[in-house]
């Protein structure tokens, strides 16, 4: 599916309405409604939300936040990186390459990426080239982050 187009979502009430479809299908923690409601500035072109439309329907979405190098505890050398959150594809559209297209889009920034996978999604992330970060009790606080690194970037050593 080479014609899949990822686009930055406008932060507006129309997008908020589209997100409600995901909340009905997805887990509570995957809902971006709360993020969106707290960030509504009509048609904010710098929103952290990206999605894929099928016709006029939003069928896949993710949040992509840039984290400053001064907070980097994952990558060597320390640098700005992306935190990919809440990747979700509506059930009727799964298996069509939409999730992969979102991840490939994030990789195009050529910054390291950290994510916290949903339960039962490990295989998907491994296919996309992500690997488990070495667990650090203080940093990870019970999460099991996965990371992807572009060429020339490695994982920080865990002390």
C-alpha positions as CSV (number, residue, x, y, z in Angstrom):
1,X,0.0,0.0,0.0
2,X,2.2,2.8,-1.2
3,X,-0.6,5.3,-1.3
4,X,-1.1,5.5,2.5
5,X,-0.7,9.1,3.5
6,X,0.2,10.1,7.1
7,X,-0.8,13.6,8.0
8,X,-0.6,15.9,11.0
9,X,-4.0,16.1,12.6
10,X,-5.5,19.5,13.3
11,X,-6.4,20.1,16.9
12,X,-10.0,21.0,16.5
13,X,-13.5,19.8,17.5
14,X,-13.9,17.7,14.3
15,X,-10.8,15.7,15.2
16,X,-12.1,15.4,18.7
17,X,-15.2,13.8,17.3
18,X,-13.2,11.4,15.2
19,X,-11.1,10.4,18.3
20,X,-14.4,9.2,20.0
21,X,-14.5,6.3,17.6
22,X,-11.2,5.1,18.9
23,X,-12.2,5.3,22.5
24,X,-15.2,3.1,21.8
25,X,-12.9,0.4,20.4
26,X,-9.6,0.9,22.3
27,X,-8.4,0.6,25.8
28,X,-9.0,3.6,28.1
29,X,-5.3,4.4,28.2
30,X,-5.1,4.6,24.4
31,X,-7.6,7.4,24.2
32,X,-6.1,10.7,23.2
33,X,-9.4,12.6,24.0
34,X,-8.0,14.0,27.2
35,X,-4.8,15.1,25.5
36,X,-6.7,16.7,22.7
37,X,-9.3,18.4,24.9
38,X,-6.5,20.0,27.0
39,X,-4.6,21.1,23.9
40,X,-7.4,22.5,21.7
41,X,-6.3,25.6,19.9
42,X,-8.4,25.7,16.8
43,X,-6.5,24.0,13.9
44,X,-3.1,24.1,15.6
45,X,-0.7,23.1,12.9
46,X,1.9,21.9,15.4
47,X,-0.2,19.3,17.1
48,X,1.6,16.1,18.2
49,X,-1.2,14.0,16.6
50,X,-0.8,12.2,13.3
51,X,-3.2,10.0,11.5
52,X,-4.4,8.2,8.4
53,X,-7.7,8.7,6.7
54,X,-9.7,6.2,4.6
55,X,-12.0,8.5,2.7
56,X,-13.2,11.0,5.3
57,X,-12.8,8.6,8.2
58,X,-9.8,8.7,10.5
59,X,-8.8,5.0,10.8
60,X,-5.3,5.2,12.4
61,X,-3.6,7.6,14.7
62,X,-0.6,8.2,17.0
63,X,0.9,10.9,19.2
64,X,4.5,11.8,18.5
65,X,6.3,14.0,21.1
66,X,9.8,15.3,20.7
67,X,11.8,15.0,24.0
68,X,14.8,17.2,24.5
69,X,18.3,15.8,24.7
70,X,18.7,17.1,28.3
71,X,16.1,14.5,29.4
72,X,17.5,11.6,27.3
73,X,18.1,8.6,29.5
74,X,17.9,6.0,26.7
75,X,20.3,6.9,23.8
76,X,24.0,7.3,23.3
77,X,25.0,9.9,22.5
78,X,22.3,11.7,24.4
79,X,20.1,13.6,22.0
80,X,16.6,14.7,21.1
81,X,14.3,11.7,20.5
82,X,10.7,11.0,19.7
83,X,8.3,9.4,22.1
84,X,5.6,7.5,20.2
85,X,2.4,7.1,22.1
86,X,-1.1,5.7,21.6
87,X,-0.6,4.1,18.2
88,X,-4.0,2.6,17.3
89,X,-5.8,1.4,14.2
90,X,-9.5,0.8,14.2
91,X,-10.3,-2.9,14.2
92,X,-11.9,-3.0,10.7
93,X,-8.7,-1.5,9.2
94,X,-6.1,-3.6,10.9
95,X,-3.8,-5.7,8.8
96,X,-3.7,-3.2,6.0
97,X,-0.4,-1.6,6.7
98,X,-1.7,1.5,8.5
99,X,0.2,0.9,11.8
100,X,3.4,0.2,9.9
101,X,2.9,3.4,7.8
102,X,2.7,5.4,11.0
103,X,5.8,3.9,12.5
104,X,7.7,4.4,9.2
105,X,6.6,8.0,9.1
106,X,8.0,8.5,12.6
107,X,11.3,6.9,11.6
108,X,11.7,9.4,8.7
109,X,12.6,12.1,11.3
110,X,15.9,10.1,11.8
111,X,15.7,10.5,15.6
112,X,15.7,7.7,18.0
113,X,12.2,6.5,19.1
114,X,10.9,5.2,22.4
115,X,7.5,3.7,22.9
116,X,5.6,1.7,25.5
117,X,3.8,-1.1,23.7
118,X,0.3,-2.3,24.3
119,X,-0.2,-5.8,25.6
120,X,0.1,-8.4,22.8
121,X,1.8,-6.0,20.4
122,X,5.4,-7.1,20.9
123,X,5.5,-8.9,17.6
124,X,4.4,-5.9,15.6
125,X,7.1,-3.7,17.2
126,X,9.8,-6.3,16.6
127,X,8.9,-6.4,12.9
128,X,9.3,-2.7,12.9
129,X,12.8,-2.9,14.2
130,X,12.2,-2.0,17.8
131,X,13.9,-3.8,20.7
132,X,13.5,-3.9,24.5
133,X,15.4,-1.2,26.3
134,X,17.6,-2.6,29.1
135,X,15.4,-2.2,32.2
136,X,16.3,0.5,34.6
137,X,14.1,0.5,37.7
138,X,14.4,4.2,38.4
139,X,13.9,5.4,34.9
140,X,11.2,2.9,33.7
141,X,9.0,2.8,36.8
142,X,7.4,-0.6,35.9
143,X,7.1,0.2,32.2
144,X,8.9,-2.0,29.6
145,X,9.9,0.5,26.9
146,X,10.9,-0.4,23.4
147,X,13.4,1.6,21.4
148,X,14.4,2.1,17.8
149,X,17.8,3.7,16.9
150,X,18.9,5.2,13.6
151,X,22.4,4.6,12.3
152,X,25.1,5.9,14.6
153,X,23.0,5.8,17.8
154,X,23.2,3.2,20.5
155,X,21.3,2.5,23.7
156,X,22.8,4.0,26.9
157,X,24.5,1.6,29.3
158,X,22.4,0.9,32.3
159,X,24.3,1.3,35.6
